[in-house]
Amino acid sequence: MNMTSNQFRVVDLTKGAIFIALMAIGANLAAFISLGPVPLTFQTVIAILAGILLGKKLGTFSMIGYFFIGLIGVPVFAGFTGGFQVIASPTFGFILSFILIAYATGTLMEKSNPNNLITFYKACYLGLIVNYVVGVPYLYFHSSIILGLDGIEFFPIVAGMTPFFIKDFILATFTAVLAPQLMKAVFRTPQYNQAS
């Protein structure tokens, strides 16, 4: 029994490590394309998939791992950056949101029927909402408080995020369609019928 438990633990940690690597890749796949202070990345949908495929505990753990690996200086954030200086960057709120995205989407999946396509849509759009609810206010905070820019208003910043939201909405919709097949490929048995 202990051997089986250890094997599952190793498998779970491996899956978590894979998502940490995917986050680093997603951060820099198009990191040189940016609109204003925010680079174009694919991290939001990867964080969503972490919650959907790994569940709230392991998914959140993998995003926390990604966060701290970047914080200690490994260049896994957008633009191949890393280190504590990211706290003072305009995108720090979005980086924090990845942890909450994995937890929120994982929780929704565990409390719902994972075989229902509507559940996947709900999870993906929930993750998208969490991303912007956390990230955009921090972007405003960074502009008005950290940079000390006068005359900065919240709603123009929201409007400036529209192209990113459209991109992420399209990717989230595509992810919702793809996620059931990914779940079948990754897991052989239902994962969310277990108590967590």
C-alpha positions in Angstrom: 0.0 0.0 0.0 2.8 2.4 0.9 4.6 1.7 -2.4 1.4 2.4 -4.3 0.9 5.6 -2.4 4.5 6.7 -3.1 4.1 5.9 -6.8 1.0 8.0 -7.0 2.8 10.8 -5.2 5.7 10.7 -7.7 3.2 10.7 -10.6 1.4 13.7 -9.1 4.6 15.6 -8.6 5.6 14.9 -12.1 2.3 16.2 -13.5 2.7 19.3 -11.3 6.3 19.8 -12.7 5.0 19.5 -16.2 2.5 22.3 -15.6 5.3 24.4 -14.1 7.3 23.9 -17.3 4.2 24.6 -19.5 3.7 27.9 -17.6 7.3 28.9 -18.4 6.8 28.0 -22.0 3.4 29.8 -22.2 4.9 32.9 -20.6 7.5 33.2 -23.3 6.0 31.7 -26.4 4.9 35.1 -27.6 6.5 37.2 -24.9 8.1 39.6 -27.4 4.7 40.6 -28.6 3.1 43.1 -26.2 0.4 45.7 -26.0 1.5 48.4 -23.6 3.0 47.1 -20.4 1.4 43.7 -20.7 3.0 40.9 -22.8 1.0 38.5 -24.8 1.1 35.0 -23.1 -0.8 31.8 -23.0 -0.5 31.3 -19.2 -4.1 31.9 -18.4 -5.4 28.9 -20.2 -2.5 26.8 -18.9 -3.5 27.8 -15.3 -7.1 26.9 -16.1 -6.0 23.5 -17.4 -3.9 22.9 -14.3 -7.1 23.2 -12.2 -9.2 21.2 -14.6 -6.7 18.3 -15.1 -4.9 18.2 -11.8 -7.6 19.3 -9.4 -7.7 22.1 -6.9 -4.9 20.8 -4.7 -2.3 19.7 -7.2 -3.2 22.4 -9.7 -2.8 25.1 -7.0 0.4 23.5 -5.8 1.9 23.6 -9.4 1.0 27.3 -9.8 2.5 28.1 -6.4 5.6 26.2 -7.5 5.8 28.2 -10.7 5.4 31.4 -8.7 8.2 30.7 -6.2 10.5 29.4 -8.8 10.2 32.7 -10.7 10.4 34.7 -7.5 13.8 33.2 -6.5 15.2 34.3 -9.9 14.6 31.5 -12.4 13.6 33.3 -15.7 10.2 31.7 -16.1 8.1 34.8 -16.2 7.2 36.7 -19.4 10.2 38.1 -21.2 12.4 35.5 -19.6 12.4 37.4 -16.3 12.5 36.3 -12.7 13.3 37.6 -9.2 11.6 39.6 -6.5 11.5 42.7 -8.7 8.5 41.2 -10.4 6.5 42.3 -7.4 6.9 45.9 -8.6 5.9 45.0 -12.2 2.5 45.8 -13.7 1.8 42.2 -14.4 2.3 40.9 -10.8 -1.4 40.7 -10.2 -1.8 38.4 -13.2 1.0 36.2 -11.9 -0.8 35.9 -8.5 -4.0 35.2 -10.2 -2.7 31.9 -11.7 -2.7 30.4 -8.2 -6.3 31.4 -7.7 -7.3 30.3 -11.2 -6.1 26.7 -10.6 -7.8 26.6 -7.2 -11.1 28.0 -8.5 -11.3 25.9 -11.6 -10.2 22.8 -9.8 -12.8 23.3 -7.1 -15.6 23.8 -9.6 -14.6 20.6 -11.5 -14.5 18.6 -8.3 -17.9 19.7 -7.3 -19.5 19.3 -10.7 -19.9 16.6 -13.3 -16.6 16.6 -15.2 -18.2 14.7 -18.1 -20.6 17.6 -18.8 -19.2 20.0 -21.5 -21.1 22.9 -19.8 -18.9 22.3 -16.7 -15.7 22.7 -18.7 -17.1 26.0 -20.2 -17.9 27.2 -16.7 -14.5 26.3 -15.4 -12.7 28.0 -18.3 -14.7 31.2 -18.0 -14.4 31.2 -14.3 -10.7 31.1 -14.6 -10.7 33.9 -17.1 -12.8 36.1 -14.8 -10.5 35.4 -11.8 -7.5 36.3 -14.0 -8.8 39.8 -14.8 -10.5 40.5 -11.5 -7.1 40.1 -9.8 -4.8 41.3 -12.5 -6.5 44.5 -13.8 -6.9 46.2 -10.3 -3.2 45.5 -9.6 -2.3 47.0 -13.0 -4.2 50.1 -11.9 -2.5 50.1 -8.5 0.9 49.8 -10.1 0.2 52.7 -12.4 -1.3 55.0 -9.8 0.6 54.1 -6.6 3.9 52.5 -7.6 4.6 54.6 -10.6 2.8 57.6 -9.1 1.2 58.6 -12.4 -1.3 61.5 -12.1 -4.7 61.3 -13.7 -4.7 57.6 -14.1 -8.3 56.3 -14.1 -9.4 52.7 -13.7 -11.8 52.3 -16.6 -9.3 53.4 -19.4 -7.0 50.7 -18.0 -9.9 48.2 -18.3 -10.6 49.3 -21.8 -6.9 48.9 -22.6 -7.1 45.3 -21.6 -9.9 44.5 -24.1 -7.6 43.0 -26.8 -6.1 40.7 -24.1 -9.5 39.7 -22.9 -10.7 38.9 -26.4 -7.6 36.7 -27.0 -8.1 34.9 -23.7 -11.8 34.5 -24.2 -11.2 32.8 -27.5 -8.5 30.6 -26.0 -10.7 29.7 -23.0 -13.5 28.7 -25.3 -11.1 26.5 -27.3 -9.7 25.1 -24.1 -13.2 24.2 -22.9 -13.8 22.1 -26.0 -10.4 20.5 -25.8 -10.3 19.8 -22.1 -12.6 16.7 -22.0 -10.3 15.0 -24.5 -7.2 16.0 -22.6 -8.8 14.6 -19.4 -9.4 11.3 -21.1 -5.9 11.2 -22.4 -4.3 12.1 -19.0 -6.6 10.0 -16.8 -7.9 6.5 -17.3 -10.5 6.8 -14.5 -12.8 9.6 -13.3 -10.8 11.9 -11.0 -13.5 14.1 -9.4 -15.7 11.5 -7.9 -13.1 11.2 -5.0 -13.5 13.2 -1.9 -10.8 15.9 -1.6 
